[in-house]
Amino acid sequence: MRAYCAWFLLLFFLAVSFAAASAADLKVKVVDPQSATVAGAQVSLLAQSSDTAVETVSTSAEGIATFTGLKSNTLSSGSYRVQVLAPGFAPHTQKVDPRSDVLTIQLHLAANSETVVVTATRSPALAEETGASISTLESGQITTMNPVASDDAMRFLPGAVVNAAGQRGGLSSLFVRGGDSTYNKVIVDGVTINEPGGTFDFGTLPLTEANRVEFLRGAQSTLYGTDAMTSVVQVFTRTGSTSTPELRFGTDGGNFSTANGFASLAGARGRFDYNAFADQFNTSGSGINQANSDSLQGANLGASLNDRTTLRFHVRHSNSHTGLPGEWNFNGDPLLPPDPAEWSQLNSLLGSVELTVAEPSGWQHRFTGFDYLYRYNDVNLNGDPSRVSPLFGPFDFPNHEYDDINRAGFEYQGDYSERTWSHSTFGYRIENENGFIGTVGAQTPGQRLNQDAYLQQQLILGRLSVVAGGRFVHSSVFGNTGVPRVALTLLARRGSEILSGTRLRFSYATGFKEPRLEETFAGPPFSEPNPGLKPERVRAFEAGIQQNFFQGKYVFNATYFNNLFHDQINYETVNPLTFVGEYFNVNQAFAQGAEIELQAKLRSRLLLNAAYTYTSTEILDDPAPIDSQYNVGQPLLRRPNHSATTLLSYLGNRWGSNLSGSFVGRRPDDDFLGFNINHAAGYVRADLGGWYALNARVTAYANIENALDRRYNEVVGYPALPLNFRAGFRFRIGGE
């Protein structure tokens, strides 16, 4: 008996030893064109003769993806290939070299349409196969542009019209495809930071340590729910990646008493990565009560619990304080004195915890808990009796508005890659929105609970790409709603070296935007609540063509869009004696137009993106217009018929530079004070930026905004900042 046991143990030992000897690990290291590691890239291992992924994993902070338990004889036969999809880069497929312990893959930049993006499908996908219009700003471009806030970067992207009410810190709104400024979903590190109902100020979102910005145009409520009526803007924070801790810091200054300082400490060690950062910006502005101060602190922390499970924590705190001179200079005519004392403050705190689990055979699960706090003060303690309008007489009275809003919830997202040509995305989200809004002493509380379920399927069937999905929403206040989307892309002609591919695309979608808390819950003494208020909606479709030239070095895109906005919310007086009113779903509007875009990779590191947008809008129904510019048949305010952008970037090893241009035509506007000003004049804004590495540790940089020193109003009554410049130095200690 002992002999049998001994033989059994010996055979078991030999079997285990043989299995261990015949198993092998494959490591794939992903780096960018400058050989820096790329974290978060999706790496799939596939058999040469199969379109089913053996396994899909994401690269660690050190850029490593590890596949374990593979048969060594299979690896040595060279029968595997790896596919890498990394946001911001061209996709890459490479055969496994059995002679290498680590397979190193260097990614390359490409035109926007041939770049991997995330926002269009909520998972890495080639932009031209998503059937969506999407533009990006990558880390190198953001560093060279050096924007004070996101509005100074967004204005140079195709299809974006940014209107800032004044200078630094003034309310900065985004208009896309004829939609309202509340029709844009804004996401930072996976957390929605809009005020419930869509309101967002792009002038209060610094891009310090931003690794990438993606700008998705069109109705996208299927994947993103409320507010995504005409666009989604998503910001991703840089992940630490160097084994040696890297300290980056710098400072710059400029005219108008501008001063800026920033610092970050980032790195990766073993299973952990970290990036902690801070920024402080101050300026006095160019006139009375134009001062602005903005501070930011944040962290991006990650831990690989094992080869397939990662935990990530994001926190971000922002505090912005700005003077509010109000309307005073109307297209160059100073009809009012600026308010010398009114000011506003926005204090926000974002936090999230994300657990990602990558299962074998193409499964991935993501669990996210999030919380966003938003506190806003607008204080005018004394008023200014010298500010008198023809319509109201003295109108600048003491006032204190205070909003305290919280968004907290949980989201699950599942992804399953059945084949290389098939991918499913599905999820569930629950969010509690609550807060107090309005004038101090007459604030209104409001709360609603939203639950969403969504599903999307992506298919690549030969030359045809199909994206189809839907979302169902149940709200404790406005009830149930559902939105579908379908997008088709056809590779009509593969082409040759010169005409190297023609794609046709079409999409149809509906979208919605929930009411603001104020619109649903506002009560006496100024309003009556309307708990039956429904979401605003859009029916949207677009059709376009993409033509590639010279193997994709030049890409021409032309898109027609058509949006019907309905159930729009308007305020109507219900008591003519007290002027108390209520919000109703009564308005309707229409927008259509075309976007023409040229993307060019002029050299390996020289990129050009130029675009022109034509937009035609019309008010279809408004039962209670506040003046003649809101009558039926009139165009929508602040939407220009003609606008254009250009962004030329060179990103080298030793130096980098950019030239940015924004061209905005004449557009309807309203002073709302009785001066009978009904438009804002067109303008041209040009920005310049550049940096030069004095050595491996010190970089000098400079930026000029409004380099042509044009004087204009983006919003009537609020003069834009004239020519302004900043220059400074960045330093780096540690790192690799």
MIBA-410233 format. One record per residue (C-alpha): x negated, y negated, z negated; residue in one letter. Coordinates in steps of 0.05 Angstrom, whole numbers, plus 5000, padded with zeros to 4 digits. Example, Ala and Ser with C-alpha at 12.3 -4.5 7.8 and 13.67 -1.06 7.14 Angstrom:
475450904844a/472750214857s/
//
This chain:
500050005000m/494349534983r/491249685051a/497649495087y/497948845047c/490748695063a/491948815137w/498248385135f/494547805101l/488847875151l/493647865211l/497447275181f/490946895171f/488647045242l/495446825270a/495246175232v/488046055252s/489646205325f/495645745324a/491445185293a/485945315343a/490745305402s/494344665379a/491643985395a/493243255383d/493642745438l/492142025420k/493741445466v/490940755454k/494440175488v/490839505499v/492438855535d/488338535591p/483638225538q/482738925506s/486738725444a/491139275416t/498539285433v/503139475376a/510239725386g/509239985457a/513840565475q/509641165498v/512941765528s/509542435542l/512142795603l/510443435639a/508043305710q/513743715739s/519243455693s/523142805683d/524742985611t/520342675557a/516943195513v/516542655459e/516941895454t/513241505401v/511340775389s/504240525381t/502040335311s/499439645292a/492639905315e/495540065384g/495240825374i/500741325393a/499542045369t/502742675396f/501643265351t/502344025358g/501044055433l/498044685464k/490744575480s/490945005543n/496744575568t/492743945556l/486544245589s/490644415651s/492143675661g/499643805666s/501843205625y/502642465641r/504241875596v/508841295610q/507840635573v/513240105567l/510739495528a/514838845527p/511238285563g/507138745609f/508039155672a/509939885661p/504240385666h/504041135681t/497541535676q/495542265679k/492742565616v/485242675620d/483743315580p/476443115571r/478142505529s/479542525455d/483141855461v/486641635525l/485940875531t/490940505574i/489939775592q/496339415610l/496938845660h/501038215668l/506238175722a/511637715749a/517637655703n/521938125745s/516638675741e/515538595666t/518239045611v/523438685568v/527638885508v/533338395502t/536838595568a/538339305543t/536239305469r/530639795489s/524339725532p/526339695606a/523639415671l/526938735680a/528738845753e/532539485737e/537039185682t/541638795729g/540738185685a/537537495692s/531937445641i/525837005631s/520137065580t/514736675546l/508837095524e/503936975467s/498636645510g/503536165542q/506535965475i/499535845446t/497735395506t/504335015506m/503734925430n/511034705421p/513034365356v/519634745359a/523235225405s/526834675444d/520134425471d/518935115501a/526035315522m/527034695566r/521934965616f/525335635627l/529835765688p/537135585677g/536135235610a/538634525599v/536334265531v/539533625503n/536333335441a/539832785403a/533732345394g/526732525375q/523433045329r/528733375285g/534733095323g/540233605338l/537733995398s/542834395439s/542234895495l/547134915554f/546935515601v/551235645663r/556335115645g/557835405576g/558435025510d/552334935465s/555535445418t/555435995470y/548236225456n/546336795410k/539736645374v/535837225342i/529237205304v/525937865286d/532538225296g/536637745252v/542037285280t/540836575256i/546736205287n/551735875242e/557936325247p/561436085309g/555135955348g/552535275326t/544935245328f/539634695328d/533534915370f/529634325342g/529134675275t/526135335299l/518535315299p/514935825342l/508935905295t/506136615302e/511336785356a/508837355399n/514237305452r/520736945470v/526037265515e/531636855546f/537337285574l/542736925615r/549837135626g/555437435582a/552137945535q/557338065481s/557238815497t/550438895464l/550238285419y/557438135399g/559937435382t/556636795410d/553137155468a/557736815519m/552536515565t/545736705537s/541537075485v/535036775458v/530537255420q/524037095384v/519037635362f/513637515309t/506437745319r/504338395285t/497538445251g/493038925289s/485738845269t/482439325220s/478438745192t/483038215162p/483537615207e/484536915180l/486936395230r/487735665212f/487634985244g/489934275245t/491633735295d/493933015297g/496532515346g/500131855357n/506231655316f/502531885253s/503332605274t/499633135232a/500233895235n/496834455197g/497635205201f/494635855175a/495736605181s/492637225151l/493737865191a/490938555199g/492239305198a/489239845154r/491040565159g/498640615157r/499739885138f/499839235177d/501138525154y/501737815179n/503137245130a/503536545159f/505235815144a/505935165181d/506934435162q/508733885212f/509833135198n/511032535242t/513631825233s/516731795303g/516831195349s/522030765315g/526330615255i/528331225214n/525231725263q/520832095213a/520932855213n/517933385168s/518334135180d/515234695139s/515235435152l/512936045113q/513736765135g/511237475135a/511638095179n/509738715141l/509739435166g/508240135141a/507940795180s/510941295132l/508841845180n/507541925254d/514841845271r/517541375217t/515940645206t/518540135156l/518239395171r/519838785129f/520938075155h/521737435114v/521936725140r/523436075103h/524235405139s/525434705110n/526734125157s/527833395137h/529232855189t/531632135194g/538132015232l/538231325266p/544631515303g/546731255371e/543630585387w/540030565454n/544530735513f/540630885576n/535630345557g/540729845530d/540329755454p/547629605439l/547129775365l/541929725311p/539230405289p/541630675222d/535730565174p/537631045119a/541631665140e/537932325137w/539033075142s/535833695113q/536334415135l/533834965089n/534235685114s/531736365090l/531636995132l/530137695107g/530738395137s/528539115125v/528139575185e/527040335185l/525440655252t/525441415261v/522941715327a/525442435336e/522742935386p/526042995454s/527442255463g/531542075401w/530441435362q/534341155303h/533740445275r/536940235209f/536839485192t/539239105131g/539138345138f/540837705101d/540736985126y/541936365082l/543335685113y/543935035073r/544934375109y/545533655081n/547333035121d/546932435074v/548831705087n/549031395018l/550730665035n/553030625107g/551130045152d/556429505164p/552229205220s/553729805264r/560329585298v/563629905358s/568929625405p/573530205391l/572930295315f/569729655290g/565129825232p/564330575234f/558030745194d/560830915125f/557731285066p/558332035074n/555232685048h/556433325087e/554033975055y/554434665086d/552335295049d/553035915093i/550836645085n/550737215136r/548937905108a/550038605134g/547439265161f/546339525232e/544840215260y/542240305331q/541040975363g/537341095429d/537041745468y/532841835531s/535942445564e/531442385624r/526641865653t/532741635693w/537841635637s/538141265571h/543741175521s/544340625468t/549740615415f/550640285348g/554840025291y/554339355255r/557839075194i/556938355173e/559837905119n/560137165136e/561836685081n/560435965059g/562735275039f/562934725092i/564934005097g/564433345060t/562433384987v/568733354945g/573033645002a/569234275020q/572734875048t/570935595030p/571336135083g/569736875090q/570637425142r/568138135151l/566438375221n/565339095242q/562639265311d/561439905350a/557939905417y/555540385471l/551440295534q/548940775586q/543140645634q/542241075696l/537141045753i/539941455810l/534841415865g/535240695891r/541340525849l/540840285776s/547140275734v/548139955666v/555140025635a/557739935565g/562839655518g/563739385448r/569639415400f/570138905344v/574738895284h/574938255243s/578438155177s/580837485202v/581837485278f/583438225286g/581138675343n/577538515407t/573738895460g/568838705515v/566039115574p/560039015619r/557539355682v/551339185723a/549039495788l/542239415821t/540739705890l/533839765920l/536339615990a/529439626023r/522939895997r/519039466045g/511839416066s/505739036042e/508638356060i/516138456049l/515238945992s/522139085966g/529138795969t/534038885911r/541438695908l/544938625841r/551838505814f/554738475744s/561538375712y/562638235638a/567037915587t/564637575524g/567237245462f/565436735408k/568736755340e/571436095311p/567035695265r/568735755192l/571035035193e/575835165250e/579335745216t/579135545143f/578734775141a/584134485096g/586733835066p/585633255065p/583233245137f/585733895169s/590434475162e/587635185164p/589435655221n/588236385200p/591236615267g/585736275308l/582836755360k/575836785390p/574036385452e/572836825513r/569336845580v/570337255643r/563637255679a/560737565741f/554337455780e/551237695845a/544137615869g/538437835912i/531137945895q/525737955949q/518638155933n/512737945975f/505538195978f/506538795932q/510238395880g/505337825873k/510937355895y/518237465875v/524137065900f/530737095863n/537436785881a/543536875836t/550736635841y/554636595775f/562036485761n/564736365691n/571936265669l/572236025597f/579036095563h/582236085494d/577435515479q/578635175412i/580834445407n/583234005350y/590333725355e/593833235309t/599933565278v/602032975233n/601932295268p/602831925202l/596832225165t/592932425228f/591833105197v/590633625251g/589434355264e/585034775311y/588435165367f/586335625425n/588735165481v/583034945527n/580535265591q/574635105636a/570935375697f/563635385717a/560135655778q/553435545810g/546935835834a/540035965805e/534036005852i/527436235823e/520336365849l/515636785807q/508436825830a/502137165805k/497336695841l/491237025809r/490437565757s/491137045702r/494636475739l/502236515736l/507536055766l/514936035752n/519235515787a/526835485788a/532635055811y/539735095783t/546134815813y/552134795766t/559234565781s/564234525723t/571534325715e/576434255658i/582534685674l/586734545613d/586234065554d/592933885522p/589833375475a/584133005509p/580632495464i/579332045524d/579732045600s/573232445608q/576833045579y/582633015628n/584133615672v/579733625734g/573933265701q/567033595696p/564533845629l/560133365590l/552533425589r/552233955644r/548233675703p/549733895774n/542333935789h/536534165745s/529834485757a/523834745718t/516734935732t/511535275689l/504435385714l/499835765665s/492635985668y/490636455612l/483136615614g/478136885564n/474436225553r/479835715568w/487235645584g/491935105608s/499034975629n/503134465668l/510634455651s/516034055686g/523433945671s/527833575721f/534933415699v/539833035743g/545132525724r/550632835682r/557232625650p/556932405577d/560831975529d/558731465477d/565331595438f/565030875411l/568530475465g/562530215503f/565230565565n/558730925580i/560531555617n/554031865639h/546731985622a/541531815675a/537232355706g/530032435683y/523532795694v/519233065637r/512233335648a/507933665593d/500633855594l/496834335549g/490034655545g/484834985501w/477435145505y/473735665463a/467435325437l/465236005412n/468536655389a/470936315325r/472635595343v/477535335395t/479134615413a/486034455441y/490233865464a/497433755486n/501033175519i/508633145520e/512532685566n/505932545602a/509332075652l/511931655593d/519031655619r/524431295578r/530931675580y/536831955540n/538132695538e/544432525498v/547331835510v/545231345455g/539231735432y/532531535465p/527632095475a/520532075447l/515731705494p/508931965513l/505832325454n/499532735446f/496333195395r/489233475392a/485833925342g/481734555327f/483435275313r/478835715272f/478336465264r/474836855209i/474437615210g/478438025259g/475238385318e/
//
